[in-house]
Amino acid sequence: MHVHVNAATSADGKLASRTREQLKISGPQDFERVDHVRAQNDAVMVGVGTVLADDPSLTLDAAERIEKRESTGRPAHPARVVADSRARTPTDARILDDTAETYLLVSEAASESRRAALADAGATVVVAGEERVDLTAGLDALEDHSIERLMVEGGGELIFSLFEDSLVDELSVYVGSLVVGGREAPTLADGDGFTADFPRLDLVGVDRLDDGVVLKWNCKHR
């Protein structure tokens, strides 16, 4: 599976403020870029923290991209994937509407009642891992559902875990012209952090969009 992590950060690397409220970091040109990248992938993935904070739909905006996917025999929108170890996704979350297929990766620690409720709400529930989602096993299971290209849009805990497991192939980051600050504000890659054997990247592109830049890297697997 090809995994493309895409994110927008402030100039100091923050995804949001310390209150976890969504920030407008980029503008219309980058929104267009993100919609284009989504359309190229089979699924779009976020962590449950993003679902709880932002209630995203993770669907395409441009009608011509929807029509192009349908004309080639693909679903109108990429599938949605949520890494949700304890099955905390609300049953009325927008990602559980019938616009696109939704997969929830949960661990064995998620209660049977929550798993059943989310399945009843329309999700395909995939159990991978004991106490927390085993991302390697989870992504392998997604491949069984014909997901070969996966776009990951955050948050920082999920992105760090993907890097930790050497699962990231490509990273693109829009860096906006604002400073957020705050030691509690989420960053591009949170989690425990690396102290050695740092993931290495090859810079392959720099593009100016809106009032910021998009940096593109290919990832060297450790």
Secondary structure, 3 states (H helix, E strand, C coil): CEEEEEEEECCCCECECCCCCECCCCCHHHHHHHHHHHHHCCEEEEEHHHHHHHCCCCCCCCHHHHHHHHHCCCCCCCEEEEECCCCCCCCCCHHHCCCCCEEEEECCCCCHHHHHHHHHCCCEEEECCCCCCCHHHHHHHHHCCCCCEEEECCCHHHHHHHHHCCCCCEEEEEECCCCCCCCCCCECCCCCCCCCCCCEEEEEEEEEECCEEEEEEEEECC
